[in-house]
Amino acid sequence: MPLYPPNPDLPLLEARLGKASAGERPGALAALAWALRQRDSARAQGLIDEAQALLDGQAAPASPASQRLRIRLALSASEIAALLCNFEVAEERLALARALLAEQPDPLASGDALLAEAAVAKARGQRERELEAYSRAAAVYAEARLLERQAQAEAWVAYENTFSEPKAATAPALPADPACDALWSAARGLRLSRREPAEAASLFLHASEQAQRVGMLRLAMICVINAGTALQGLGEVDDAVACFDLAERVAHQTGWPALLGASQTRLAALFNELGREEEAHALAGAALRSLAATPGGINRANACSELSRSLLLLGRGVEAVPPMAEAIRMYREARSTDNLALCLIHQGRALAAAGQPEAALLAVEECQALIQAHGFSTLQVALYEALAEIHRRHVLPPPAGLIATTPALHYAQAALHEGFKIAGWKPPAHLYALLAEDCAAAKDWASAYGHARRAIELMQVRPPSTPMRSLPTSDAAGLWRPAFAMPLVEGDKSMALQLTPKEREVLQLLALNYSNKEIATALSIGDETVKWHLKKVYAKLDAGSRKHAVTRARALGLIDVRA
């Protein structure tokens, strides 16, 4: 096998190290460190130190082979230092690798040095430098006919461009390898996250599994966080918590500050949604402390945004405005259009609470323009909720086409209507509670009672005080996944037992050869909802098709064998 393959076979590298002679040991250490640099950076750094000590202790003059090893060790150390936010060390190691490459040219290492530079630039928030490094790496690999690495570099460019251009180019029909598949799937997930969150969640979880296969643990956990965000938007609280909690635990294990801050921020966002503002405020503060060593960027902007939201929900509207403004500034610099749109919604609410309704409406208007320009349809729900809140707080001119009794009721009803357009969306209890208040203010007592009753029913499903931290799980290969995303092993029903009653009903009808339309009619649900249930059934049964799902279900005794 190649010394530094893009998709390393970890057991083979471990075996190689175990059998290595004294002369072979530095090379075996360097190869294993390269494979581990993005999945177990602490161990990888130990391997690097040992290999470096062996090379330094050699009496013979430096050979071309030993120079190549030093280059690889320097690149590995640079990426590890970037993950740990030790930027001076990262740049120093990168410069050393470049100096050695000047003496000992190597196309493969030259391209890998550019990928390492992109990793350092990303950690430092240097977006233009990052994108240029990926593009240059793709060109170097192309010239050297290193096609697999070229495909990965191009996939990185596409993935990173998606943050600023949500309608960027689509993926190739057949990704070259798991790493490319992970990046293209993550890019597609990002494009769909504000349009079709159910599909985005599936793509992110797939991307995470593929990234883990090749040791790209940081990307894998970012995809898990993104999946959790999409699931949270659909009201799938348990699954969202599993994602965020998993990412936080892995971040603690790796010691990577950016990943820890990102996971803490998403938990803060979830707690804000669930009315647990004190915990959200504490988590947002912890996230900002975790991110103190990182430059301003999307992660820190997210933490500022959630800190502001928690302050707003705690009734501290004036205090909420500055961190929200700081978040918006960083989103603009990072050109993160979807996050900017969402943050403008929060800013509108904060400004309204601070007694600035005109400024609040301007923020919401800018958000509306972004939604229309980029197709962020799912954000329309939050936007209408914000408009309802602004009109509850202030007497303002009514919107055009007002049908409801009050502007607040008009926008709250619009939020509910928009939500039901989203496949798999579950209306949150707080929206029904606000609808009840608005109907009561309009003296529509019957509607107020109905909405209040629905809010109570939803709150009883999961009381806000219920502990929600879940335990991570791992499979035989040691890959961390949320429990609901783990593949089944033969004879293991643990995943299958997590099928919901509705998913079991869908599965039973699937076994009877019902079409999606027939299932929707039989269960009185929408076609898109059927698709969402089927995707979750496939994931829980590790099935790739309808027939495969039925076969697995029969083998596990989940459906009648005669069905």
N, C-alpha and C positions, 0 to 999 in steps of 0.2 A: 504494500500500500504506500501511497505518497507520504512523505514525512509530515506535511501540514495540510491535510485535505480540508475542503470547506465544510464537509459533514463528517466529523471524526467518529471512528469506531472506538468508543471509550474502553470497553473490555480488552480489545486487542492492544491498545496502547498501554494499559495496565500490565497485561501479560508481557509485553515487550520490555517494559521497565524491570519486571521481576526477573527476566532471563538475561538482562544486559550484563555484559562483562564490564570491567572497570573502564576500559576505553570507550565502550558504547554508552555508558551511563549518562554522560552529559547530553547526548543527542536524544536519548529516551526521555530524560527529564524535560528537555525543552519541548519535545513533541506533546507530552502529556500536559505540560503547563499551558501550551497554546490551546489545547482542547478544553481545558478547564477555566480559562481566563474569564469567561463570561457566565460561568455557572457556579464555580466555587473559587472565588478570587483569593480567599485566604490560603487555601491549600496550594493554588497555582503559584502564589507569591513565594511560598516555602520551597516549592520545586525550583523556581527561578533562582532563588538565593543559593540553593545547593548546587545547581548546575554552574552558576557563576563562580562559586568558590572552587569547584573542580577545575574549571577552565583557567582561573587565575593561578591555581597551584601547579599547572603544567610547566615543566622545565623547558620543553621545546618551544622554538619560536612559533608565533601564531601562524596557523595554516589557513588556506581558504575555507576549509571545512569548519574550523573553529570560529572564523570570522562570521560565517553564515549562522552559526549557532548564537553568537553574540547579538547579531541583528535580530534573530527571532526572539531571544530573551528580552531584548530592549523593547520590542514592539508589544510583547505580552505585558511587560511591566507598565508600559505607557497606558494601555487600555485599562488595566486594573486600577492604576492611580486615578484615571479619569472617573471610573465608577465610584471611587471613594472620595471624589472631589479634591484630590491632592494635585491641583493643576500645575504647580511648579515642577513636581516630579514627573507628571505626565509629559509636559513639554520637554523636559530635560532628557527623558528616555527616548522620546521621539526624535529629538535632535541627534542623539547618539546613534540611533539606528540609521538616520540619514547620512551621518558622517561615515559610518562603516560601509554603507551602500555606495558611497562615492569611491571608496577604495575597492570594493568588491561588488560590481553591478550584478543584479539578479532581477529579472522581470517580475517573477512571482513575489519576491520580497518587496520590490518597489511598489507594486499594486497594493500589497497588504499594508505597507507603510501609509499609503493614502487612505485606506480604510481605517487604520488606527488614528490618523489625523482627523478623519470625519468623526470618530467616536469622541476624541478630545474636544473638537469644536462643538459637538452637540452638547456635551456636558458643560461647556463654558457659555452656551447660548449664542455661539457665533454661527448663525444660520448660513450666511453667504459662504463662509469658509467651508462649512460642512458640505453643502451641496456641490461646491466646486471640487472638493476632494473626492466625493463619490463619482462625479463625472470624469475626472482625470483618471481615477482608478479603473473605470470601465474602459477608457481608451487604452490604458497600459495593458490591461488583460486582453483586449481585442487584438492589439498588435502582436502580443505573444501567443495568440491562439489559445488562451486559457478561458474557454467558453463558459464553463460553469461559474467561475468567479466573475466573469464579465456579466453574466445574467444576474448574479446576486447584487453587484454594484448598481446595475440599472434598476433592479427592483427597489433598492434602497432610495434611489433618486425619486422613483414614482411614489413610494410610501411617504417620504418627507414632503414632497410637493403637495400631497393631498391635504396637509394641514392648512395651506393657504389657498389652494385651488380645489375645492371639494368636488368639482366636476372634471377632474384630471383624467388622463388616458386610462382605458380599461386594461385589465391583465391579459397576458397571452392565454390562448386556449389551454395549453399544457405547461404549467410551471416546470422549470427544469429540475428542481429538487425540493426537499422539504423547506429549506431556508427561503427559496424564492416563493414557494407556495405560501409560507407564513406571511411574507411581506406583502404579496399581492392580495391575499385574503384580508390582511389587516387594513390595507389601503381601501379595498372595497367596503369593508366594515365602516371605516371612517366616512366614506361617501354616503353610506346609507343610514348612519347613526341618527341623523336629524330628519330622516324621511321614512325609513322602514326599520324601526328599532329591533323588531323580532328577528328579522333577517340579519341585521348587523350583529346581534348577540351571538347568533350561530356562527357567523364568519369569524368573529373575534375568538370564540372558544376553539374553533378549528385552527386558527392561526396560532393560538397559544400552544396547542398540542404539537403542531409542526415545529414551532420554534424550540420547544423543550427537547425535541428529538435531536436537534443539532447543537444543543448547548447554548442557545441564545436566550438565557433566562430573563434578562432585563426586558427584552421585547415580549417574551411570553407573559410576564407579569403585567406589563402595560396593557396587553390585550385582555388579560383577565379583568383588570380594572375597567377597561372600556366596555367589556361585556356586562360587568356589573352595573355600569352607568346606564346602558341600554335597558337592562332588565328592571332597574329601579324606575325608569321612565314608564315602563309597562305595568308597574305596581307589583312586580314579582320580588317582594321584599326579602324572602328567605334566600333565594338564589343570589340576589345582589349582595346580601351580607356575606354569604359564603365566598363570593369573589373578593370583596374588599378585605375581609378578614384574612383570607389566604395570602393576598398580596402583602399585607402588613407583616404577617408572620415570616414570610420568605425574606422580606426586606430586613427584618431584625436579624435573621440568620446570615444574610450576606453582608450586612453593615453598609449598604449603599444608601446614602442620605436622600438622593432624589426619589428613589423608589419608596422609601419609608414616608417621606413627605407626601408623595402622591397618594399612597394608600390611606394615610391618615386624613387627607383632605376629602377623599371620597366617602369615608365613614362619617366625616363631619357633615357632608352634604346630605347623606341619608338621614342622619339624626335631625338635621334641620327640617327635612320633609316630614318626619314623624313627630315633630313637636317636642323634641328633646334638646331644647336650645342650649341649656347649660353644658351638656355633654358635647354638643356640636362646637360651642365656643371654646371649650378646653381642647378639643381635638384640632381645631383650626389653629390655635395657638401653638400646640405641639408640632403641627405640620410646618409652621413658619420657623420654628426653632430647628427642626430637622433640615430645612432648606436654607438655613443661614449661610452655609458654605457654598451654596449654588448661586449662580448669577440670576438676575431677573429673567423671567421667562414664563412659559405656560404653567409650569408646576407652581411657582410662587404666586402667579396671578390667580390660579385656582384657589390657593389657600387664602389669599386676601379677599377673594370674592366670598368664600364661605364664612370667613370671620365677619365680614360685613353683614351677611345674611343673618347670622346668629345674633348680632347686635340689634339688627332691625326687629327680629322676632322677639327679642327681649325688651322691646320698647325703647331702645336707645338709638333712635333714628338719626340724630345729629352725629353721633359717633360713627354710625355706619357709613356715612358719605365718603370720608377720606380713603379708607381702605378699598372701597369700591372704585373710586376714581383711579387709585394706583393700579388696581387689577386691569381696568380698561386701558390704561396707558401701556401696560406690558402686553396685553393682547394685541393692541395696535402694532406695537413694535415687532411682535412675533408673527403678525399677519394671520392670526388664528381666528378666522371669520365666524365659525360656529360658536366658539367660546365667547367671542366679543358680542355676538347677538344675544346670547343668554345673559351675559353680564349686564348688558344695557337694560334688560328687563329688570334685573335686580336693582340696578341703579335707579330706574324709574320709581320703584317702590320705596327705596331709601330716600330719594328726594321728596317724594310725596309725604313720607313720614316726617321729614325735616321741614315741612311747610313750604316747599318749592314746587307747586303743581305744574307751573308752566315748563320748568326745566325737566320735570318728570315726563311730561308729554313729549318733549323734544327727544329724550332718550328712547322712548318707546317708538317714536316715529322712525328714528334711525334703525332701530331693530327691525321694524316692519320692512324697511327697504332691503335689509340684508336677507331677511326671510324670503322675500320675493325674488331677489337677485340670485340666490343660491339654492332655493328650493328646500329650505329648512322647515318643512311643513309641521313637524312635531312640536316645534317651538311656538306654534300659534296658540297652543293651549296655555302655556305660561304667559304669553303676551296678553291674551284676553283676561287671564286672572289678574295680571298687573293693572290693566285698564279698569277692571272692576274695583280693585282696591283704591286706585287713585280717585275714582268717582265716589267711593264711599267716604273718603277723607275730605273731599273738597267739592264745593258746588261749582260745576263747570258746565259749559254748553253741552247739550246732548249730542250724541253722534248722529250722523245722517242715517236715515232708515230705521230710527228707533221704533221698536214694536212693543217691547216690554214697558212696564210701568215706570221704571227708573233706569238710568244708564248703568248702574252697578249690576242690576238684575240682567239687563241686556247682555253685558259682557260675560257674566258668570254663566248664563245659558249658552252663549257662544263657545265658551271654553269647554263645556260638557259636550256640546255638539261636535266640536273639532276633535276631542279626544276619542269619541266613538268611531271616527274615521280611521284610527290607527289600529292596525292588526294586533291583537293580543293585549290591547290597553285595558287596564282596570281603573275605574274612576276612584280617586282617593277620597277618604272620609272627609277631609277638610273642605273639599269642593262642595260636597253635599251640605255640609254644615253652613258654609257661607251662602249657598243658595237658599237654605232655610231662613237665614237671617234676612236676606234680601226680600224674600217673599213675605216674611212677616212685616218688614218695613213698608211693603206695598199693600199690607192688609189682605194678602192672599193666603188665608189661614190653612186651607186644605193643602195647597202646594207646600207651604212651610212645614206642615206636619209630615207630609210624605218624604220630603228631603231630609228632615231631621231623623225620621225613623231609619232611612237608608244609611245615614251617617253613623247612627248608633250600631246598626247591624255590622257595618264595615269595621268599626272600632272594636267590636267584640271579637272579631276574628283574630286580632292581635292587639291586646292592650298595649299602650305605649310603654308601660313599665316592664314589659316582658324582656328578660335578658336575651340578647340576640347574637352573641359572639359564638361562632361555630368552629368546630375543629377541622383542620385540614386533613386530607388523606393522601396517600401515595400508593402507586401501583408497584408491581414487582421490579420495574426498571428505575424506581426512585423518582418518578416524575410527579411533581406536586400538581394536583388539580382540585377544583371544587368537587364535592362529592357527586353532584348531579352530572358532571362531565366525565366521570371515570368510566372506562369501558368495562363491561362484564367479563369475568373469567368463567370458564365452564363450571357449572354447578353452583355458581355464586348468585344468589337472588337478592343480594343487598341493594343493588341499584334498582332492580325491577320492582321491589317492594315500595320504592318511592314514587311509583306511578300514582297520579292523582285519580280520584274516582272518574273524572271526566276523561282522562287519558285512557283509562281502562275501557270506558264505553266506546271511545273512538277505536281502540284496538280491536274490540270484539266485533264491531261493524266492519272493520278492515278485513278481518278474517272471513267475513261473509261476502267479500268481494264488492262491498259498497264503494261507489265512487265518492270523491270529495263532496260533490254536490248532494248526493244521497245522504251522506253522513250529516252534512249541515242541516238538511231538511229533517232528518230523524231526530236530531238533538236540538233543533231550534237555535242553531248558532250560525254565524256567518262563514262564508267560504274561507276567508283569510284566517279566521279563528281555527278552523279545521287544520289548515296548513301549519299554524303555530303549534297545535297539539301534536301533530304528526312529527314535527321536527324534534319536539321534546321526547316523544316516544322513541324515535330512532336513536337519539343520543343516549337515552337511558338503557336501551337494549343493545347498543353498539351495532345497530343495523344500518345497512346502506340502501335498503329498498323496502317497499311494502311487503313483498314476499319474504324477505329476510326477517323483517320485524315479526311477522306472523309465525314463521318457523321458530324463531328464538322464544317467542311467547309460549308457544305450545310445548316446547322442550322444558320450559321452566314452570309449566303448570299454571300459567296466568290466564289462559283462555281454554274453553272446552275443546278437547282434541277433535270433536266432531264438527267444530265450526269451520 
